[in-house]
Amino acid sequence: MRYTRRRLLAGIGLAGLGAAMSPLVKKADAASLMNPLAVGAGTCPFRLAVINDEITQDFEKVCQIVSGDFGLLWVELRSMWNKNVTELDAKQVEDARKILEEHKLRVTDIASPLFKTDWPGAPRSSQSETRDQFHADFDAGAQDKLLERCISLAKSFNTERIRCFDYWRLDDQKPYRAAINAKLQQAAERCAKDNLALLLENEMSCNTATGDEAAAVLKAIPNKNFMLNWDPGNAAAIGSTPYPTGYELLPKDRIGHCHCKDVVNKADHKYDWAPVGGGIVDWVGQLQALQRDGFRCGLSLETHWRGAGTPEASTRASMDGLKKTLTKAGISC
């Protein structure tokens, strides 16, 4: 699926409608973006959530499970009804908003595919993927308009955060790193105009995969609203030790979101996913460190593991593992 001119124009045209459909994101200073209140979270220090499409594409069923069965107040939006969130039309956005309101759920962030594409002018990455990315496949030329769409969606869903990547992983990123950083900084500056945070996820298939790589990018891009979507599972999948080694390198006040999944090593030196608490990531230590260091942002289960047979059953099992791990860490959620 290509991001056609018609889709681009239709998406941008929804910006005004999205603003009309919901209150604008309240203005926030850098401190509140870095350390927001976990509104309505009770004793849980985090915005405990699930990425919605890890359960099912049926968004109403997702919200029933997240709110009713899991007892959560937050959800992360990536795709629904077999569409990437960035390709929802105006009616679907409004329908999703009504479902969220009905189930008293708030949105941690827009889990967009922004910059998950090839870096223009570089040799094609060996990590470049042509398969559909959660119902999204946007080429490099569409990224600026895609960012505008994400900003519109953040306003419509009343969230102050947008997730992004930094292009498919190059065999040698050094000749292009400064230009990639400049593009990310430009996007962060655009988000700042609407008081939004841009969250770079460390992703093993992209140019920032590990804690040390993430620390280097954050140092190069000092904008306070440019933050990290820390994913220890992704870092472990590429062979690094996310906690404590990778985490210790990170500026703690620049971590704006965290994904939870686990990893097991395979005999062929590759990896497979596992339910949280069932793999090699030291999640007890990582969760304790996040709480100790004042992290109060979204903590989203990104199941990926499918060992229970179906996405829903696997997410239920992994959420059970996450909640048990939180208890082991001495954290009440």
C-alpha positions in Angstrom: 0.0 0.0 0.0 1.5 3.3 -1.1 0.7 6.6 0.5 -1.0 8.2 -2.5 -1.5 11.9 -3.1 -5.2 11.4 -2.6 -4.7 9.8 0.8 -2.2 12.4 1.8 -4.5 15.3 0.9 -7.4 13.6 2.6 -5.4 13.0 5.7 -4.2 16.6 5.9 -7.7 17.8 5.2 -8.8 16.1 8.4 -6.6 18.3 10.5 -9.1 21.0 10.9 -11.9 18.5 11.5 -9.8 16.7 14.1 -9.2 19.9 16.0 -13.0 20.6 15.9 -13.8 17.1 17.1 -11.8 17.3 20.3 -10.2 19.9 22.6 -6.7 20.8 21.5 -3.8 19.3 23.5 -3.2 21.6 26.4 -0.1 23.7 26.3 2.7 22.1 28.2 6.2 23.1 29.1 9.2 20.8 28.7 9.0 19.6 32.3 5.4 18.4 31.9 6.2 16.5 28.7 9.1 14.7 30.3 7.2 13.9 33.5 3.5 14.0 33.1 1.1 13.2 35.9 -0.2 9.7 35.6 -3.8 11.0 35.6 -6.3 8.8 37.4 -3.7 6.0 37.7 -4.3 5.4 41.4 -1.2 4.0 43.0 0.5 3.0 39.7 3.3 5.4 38.9 3.1 4.7 35.2 0.5 5.1 32.5 0.1 1.3 32.1 -1.3 0.5 28.7 -1.5 -1.9 25.8 -0.8 -1.3 22.1 -4.3 -1.8 20.8 -3.6 -4.0 17.7 -1.6 -6.5 19.7 -5.0 -7.8 20.8 -7.3 -7.5 17.7 -8.2 -5.2 14.9 -11.7 -4.9 16.5 -11.2 -1.6 18.4 -14.3 -1.8 20.5 -13.3 -5.3 21.7 -9.8 -4.0 22.4 -11.2 -1.3 24.6 -13.6 -3.7 26.4 -10.6 -5.9 27.3 -8.2 -3.1 28.2 -10.7 -1.3 30.4 -12.9 -4.2 31.7 -10.6 -7.2 31.9 -7.2 -5.5 32.4 -8.5 -2.7 34.5 -6.4 -0.1 32.7 -7.0 3.6 31.9 -4.7 3.9 28.9 -4.2 2.5 25.4 -1.6 3.1 22.7 -3.0 3.5 19.1 -1.3 1.9 16.1 -3.8 0.3 13.8 -7.5 -0.7 13.9 -10.2 -2.0 11.5 -7.3 -3.1 9.2 -6.1 0.4 8.8 -3.0 2.2 10.2 -4.1 4.9 12.6 -2.8 7.5 10.2 -5.2 6.3 7.5 -8.4 6.5 9.5 -11.0 8.7 7.9 -12.9 11.4 9.8 -15.8 9.1 10.7 -13.5 6.4 11.9 -11.6 8.9 14.1 -14.8 10.0 15.6 -16.0 6.4 16.1 -12.7 5.6 17.9 -13.0 8.6 20.1 -16.6 7.6 21.1 -15.4 4.1 21.9 -12.5 5.4 24.0 -14.9 7.8 25.9 -17.4 5.0 26.5 -14.7 2.8 28.1 -13.1 5.8 29.9 -9.7 5.2 28.2 -7.1 7.8 27.3 -4.4 7.6 24.6 -0.7 7.4 25.6 0.6 8.3 22.2 0.1 7.9 18.4 2.3 4.9 17.6 2.9 6.1 14.0 5.2 4.6 11.3 6.9 8.0 10.9 10.4 7.7 9.4 10.2 3.9 9.2 11.4 3.8 5.6 14.6 3.9 3.6 16.9 6.9 4.0 16.9 8.6 0.6 20.3 8.5 -1.3 21.8 5.7 0.8 22.4 2.1 -0.4 19.3 0.1 0.2 19.3 -1.2 3.8 19.6 -5.0 4.3 17.0 -4.4 7.0 14.6 -2.6 4.6 11.2 -4.2 4.7 8.7 -4.2 1.9 6.0 -6.0 3.9 3.1 -4.1 5.3 4.1 -2.3 8.6 0.9 -2.5 10.7 -1.2 -1.6 7.7 1.3 1.2 6.7 3.8 1.6 3.9 4.9 5.2 3.5 7.9 6.1 1.3 10.5 8.7 2.2 8.8 11.5 0.2 5.6 11.2 2.2 7.2 11.8 5.6 6.6 15.5 6.1 2.9 15.2 5.2 2.7 12.1 7.4 4.0 14.1 10.3 1.3 16.7 9.8 -1.3 13.9 9.9 0.2 12.6 13.1 0.0 16.0 14.7 -3.7 16.2 13.7 -4.3 12.8 15.2 -2.6 13.7 18.4 -5.0 16.7 18.8 -8.0 14.5 17.9 -7.1 11.9 20.5 -6.0 14.4 23.1 -2.4 13.0 23.5 0.8 15.0 23.6 3.1 12.3 22.1 3.9 10.9 18.7 6.2 7.9 18.2 8.7 7.8 15.3 11.7 5.8 14.1 15.0 6.8 12.3 14.9 4.9 9.0 15.8 1.3 8.2 19.1 0.2 9.6 22.0 0.9 7.2 25.1 -1.3 7.1 27.1 1.9 7.6 25.1 4.8 9.0 28.0 7.1 9.7 28.0 9.0 6.3 24.3 9.7 6.8 23.9 10.1 10.6 24.2 13.9 10.7 21.5 14.3 8.0 19.2 11.8 9.7 19.6 13.7 13.0 18.9 17.0 11.2 15.6 15.5 9.9 14.6 14.3 13.3 15.4 17.6 14.9 13.4 19.4 12.2 10.4 17.1 13.1 10.8 17.7 16.8 10.8 21.5 16.2 7.6 21.1 14.2 6.0 19.1 17.0 7.1 21.7 19.6 5.0 24.3 17.8 2.0 22.3 18.9 3.4 21.4 22.3 3.9 17.8 21.4 6.7 15.4 22.2 8.3 13.3 19.4 9.3 9.9 20.7 12.1 8.0 18.9 11.8 4.2 19.4 14.9 2.1 19.5 14.1 -0.6 16.9 16.5 -3.4 16.0 15.7 -2.9 12.3 16.3 0.8 12.4 19.4 2.9 12.8 18.9 3.4 16.6 18.5 0.0 18.2 20.4 0.0 21.5 20.9 2.1 24.6 24.2 3.5 23.5 22.9 4.4 20.1 19.9 6.0 21.6 22.1 8.0 24.1 24.2 9.3 21.1 21.1 10.5 19.2 19.6 12.2 22.2 22.9 14.0 22.8 23.1 15.1 19.2 19.5 16.4 19.3 19.1 18.4 22.5 15.5 19.5 22.0 13.7 18.7 25.2 10.6 17.6 23.4 12.6 15.0 21.4 12.5 12.0 23.7 13.1 8.2 23.7 10.5 5.5 23.4 12.7 3.0 25.3 12.2 -0.6 24.2 14.4 -3.0 26.2 13.0 -6.0 24.2 14.2 -4.5 20.9 17.6 -3.8 22.4 17.9 -7.3 23.7 16.8 -8.7 20.3 19.8 -7.2 18.6 22.2 -8.7 21.2 22.8 -5.9 23.7 21.9 -5.9 27.4 19.2 -3.3 27.9 19.2 -3.3 31.6 21.4 -2.3 33.4 24.0 -1.7 30.6 22.0 0.2 28.0 19.6 2.0 30.5 22.5 3.4 32.5 23.7 5.4 29.4 20.4 7.1 28.9 19.5 10.6 30.1 16.6 9.6 32.4 14.7 12.9 31.8 14.6 12.2 28.1 12.7 8.9 28.4 9.2 9.7 27.3 7.6 6.2 26.9 8.5 2.6 27.4 7.4 -0.6 25.5 7.2 -3.9 27.4 8.0 -7.2 25.7 10.5 -10.0 26.4 13.0 -12.0 24.4 14.5 -15.5 24.4 17.8 -16.5 22.7 17.7 -19.2 20.1 20.3 -21.8 19.2 21.0 -20.1 15.9 22.0 -16.9 17.7 18.7 -15.3 16.7 15.9 -14.4 19.0 12.2 -15.1 19.6 9.6 -13.1 21.6 8.4 -14.2 25.0 5.7 -13.1 27.5 7.0 -10.4 29.9 8.9 -12.1 32.7 9.6 -15.2 30.6 12.7 -14.0 28.8 16.2 -12.5 29.2 15.2 -8.9 29.9 15.6 -8.0 33.6 12.2 -6.4 33.8 12.1 -6.4 37.6 15.3 -4.3 37.7 14.2 -2.2 34.8 10.8 -1.3 36.3 12.3 -0.6 39.7 14.9 1.7 38.0 12.1 3.5 36.0 10.2 4.2 39.2 13.3 5.2 41.1 14.3 7.7 38.4 10.9 9.4 38.3 9.5 7.9 35.1 5.8 8.7 35.0 4.9 8.2 31.3 3.3 5.4 29.3 4.4 1.8 29.9 2.8 -0.1 27.1 2.6 -3.9 26.6 3.7 -4.7 23.1 3.1 -8.4 23.1 4.6 -9.6 19.8 4.8 -13.2 21.3 2.1 -15.5 20.0 2.8 -18.6 22.0 -0.7 -18.8 23.5 -2.2 -19.4 20.0 -4.0 -16.1 19.2 -3.0 -12.5 19.6 -5.7 -12.0 22.3 -4.8 -15.0 24.3 -1.1 -14.2 24.0 -1.7 -10.6 25.2 -3.7 -11.8 28.1 -0.9 -14.2 29.1 1.8 -11.5 28.7 -0.3 -8.9 30.6 -0.5 -11.4 33.4 3.3 -11.7 33.3 3.7 -8.0 33.3 1.5 -7.5 36.3 3.3 -10.3 38.2 6.6 -8.7 37.3 5.4 -5.3 38.6 4.4 -7.0 41.8 7.9 -8.6 42.1 9.3 -5.2 41.6 7.2 -3.9 44.5 5.2 -1.6 42.2 1.4 -1.5 42.6 -0.4 -1.2 39.3 
